[in-house]
Amino acid sequence: MTLVSPVTTQPPPAARNRQVLGWLIISQLLGLASLFPWVFFAGYGVMIVAAQPGAQEQTLPWVIVAAIWVYPIILLLCAIFAWIAFAARRMRPAVVLTSVPLLFALPMLVAVLVVAVAPSLGLP
């Protein structure tokens, strides 16, 4: 049994490992859920660029489309490296690595929720 002094704010290592494990699982489930709206964004991103006159010759629209298409690769690599860091008992890098894809996933999930909820609220 490990005693925690009242001065420290860190939980015992076993409890901290469970917290990190929980965050790894939750954040990666959110990342997995974000792949459903990603398919929509990826497909329509290419169609929007192709439909705009003159957009095919510009580089910025294609950079944005490429950034959207790279998301699943970033999600997968961050998940792999996060689990490697967790197995090596490096909790802070594991948390950071599993949280990075959420910077991209949460805006996609929010956009899908807004589109799904807007009609029921009478919004256009």
TASUL-V266222 format. One record per run of one state. SS is the DSSP state (H for helix, E for strand, L for the rest). FROM is the first residue (numbers start at 1). TO is the last residue. If there is no record, write none. Layout:
BEGIN
ss=SS from=FROM to=TO
ss=SS from=FROM to=TO
END
This chain:
BEGIN
ss=L from=1 to=12
ss=H from=13 to=51
ss=L from=52 to=54
ss=H from=55 to=57
ss=L from=58 to=59
ss=H from=60 to=87
ss=L from=88 to=90
ss=H from=91 to=100
ss=L from=101 to=101
ss=H from=102 to=121
ss=L from=122 to=124
END
